[in-house]
Amino acid sequence: MAVNKQTIHISVLGKEFAVSCPEDECAALSEAARYVDARMQEGHRAGKPVAVERNAVMAALNMAYELLRLREQSTSVSEDWSKRIHVLADRVDSVLREEFEKS
């Protein structure tokens, strides 16, 4: 099945880029581009004269760090819910077993 692609134009630090992506992902890519631009602008506004490449690497490292922390939190929450579900399932099994043994 062929994926319909569309070219969108994004701007990062005032520079325009044409990017091709599947039609159903254009909005998400535009949002990601705005986020990258905002992070790059933060580094740019810090007042220190920094090469664009260094600024890009620092922004990428910060975003990767954020992503990894969110993944850790998500995994931790998922594991916690999984444990809770198992405890509840064990309780239900116990109650059903007791009821079955009474009858």
C-alpha positions as CSV (number, residue, x, y, z in Angstrom):
1,M,0.0,0.0,0.0
2,A,1.5,3.3,-1.1
3,V,1.7,6.1,1.5
4,N,0.7,9.5,0.2
5,K,3.4,12.0,1.1
6,Q,3.2,15.7,1.3
7,T,5.9,18.3,1.5
8,I,5.6,20.8,4.3
9,H,7.7,23.8,5.1
10,I,9.1,24.3,8.6
11,S,11.2,27.0,10.1
12,V,14.0,26.6,12.6
13,L,15.9,29.6,13.8
14,G,14.5,31.6,10.9
15,K,15.7,29.1,8.3
16,E,13.1,27.4,6.1
17,F,13.2,23.7,5.3
18,A,11.1,21.6,3.0
19,V,10.3,18.2,4.5
20,S,8.4,15.3,3.0
21,C,6.2,13.2,5.3
22,P,3.1,11.0,5.2
23,E,-0.1,13.2,5.0
24,D,-1.5,11.9,8.3
25,E,1.7,13.0,10.1
26,C,2.0,16.5,8.8
27,A,0.4,18.1,11.9
28,A,2.7,16.2,14.3
29,L,5.8,17.0,12.3
30,S,4.8,20.7,12.3
31,E,4.4,20.6,16.1
32,A,7.7,18.9,16.5
33,A,9.4,21.5,14.3
34,R,7.9,24.3,16.5
35,Y,9.2,22.5,19.6
36,V,12.7,22.2,18.1
37,D,12.6,25.8,17.1
38,A,11.6,26.9,20.6
39,R,14.4,24.9,22.1
40,M,16.9,26.3,19.6
41,Q,15.6,29.8,20.3
42,E,16.2,29.2,24.1
43,G,19.8,28.5,23.4
44,H,20.1,31.4,21.0
45,R,18.6,33.8,23.5
46,A,20.9,32.7,26.3
47,G,23.2,35.5,25.1
48,K,26.3,33.5,24.5
49,P,27.5,33.6,20.9
50,V,27.3,29.9,20.0
51,A,27.6,28.2,16.6
52,V,24.3,27.0,15.2
53,E,25.6,23.4,15.1
54,R,26.5,23.5,18.8
55,N,23.2,25.0,19.6
56,A,21.5,22.2,17.6
57,V,23.5,19.5,19.4
58,M,22.7,21.0,22.9
59,A,19.0,21.3,22.0
60,A,19.0,17.7,20.7
61,L,20.7,16.4,23.9
62,N,18.2,18.3,26.1
63,M,15.3,16.8,24.2
64,A,16.8,13.3,24.2
65,Y,17.2,13.7,28.0
66,E,13.6,14.7,28.4
67,L,12.4,11.8,26.2
68,L,14.4,9.3,28.2
69,R,13.1,10.6,31.5
70,L,9.5,10.5,30.2
71,R,10.1,6.9,29.1
72,E,11.5,5.9,32.5
73,Q,8.5,7.5,34.2
74,S,6.1,5.8,31.8
75,T,7.7,2.4,32.3
76,S,7.6,2.9,36.1
77,V,3.9,3.8,36.0
78,S,3.2,0.9,33.8
79,E,5.0,-1.5,36.1
80,D,3.2,-0.1,39.1
81,W,-0.2,-0.5,37.4
82,S,0.7,-4.0,36.3
83,K,1.6,-4.9,39.9
84,R,-1.7,-3.5,41.1
85,I,-3.7,-5.4,38.5
86,H,-2.0,-8.6,39.5
87,V,-2.8,-8.0,43.2
88,L,-6.4,-7.3,42.4
89,A,-6.6,-10.4,40.1
90,D,-5.2,-12.5,42.9
91,R,-7.8,-11.2,45.3
92,V,-10.6,-11.9,42.8
93,D,-9.3,-15.4,42.3
94,S,-9.1,-15.9,46.1
95,V,-12.7,-14.7,46.6
96,L,-14.0,-16.9,43.7
97,R,-12.1,-19.9,45.1
98,E,-13.6,-19.4,48.5
99,E,-17.1,-19.1,47.0
100,F,-16.6,-22.2,44.9
101,E,-15.5,-24.2,47.9
102,K,-18.5,-23.1,50.0
103,S,-21.0,-24.4,47.4
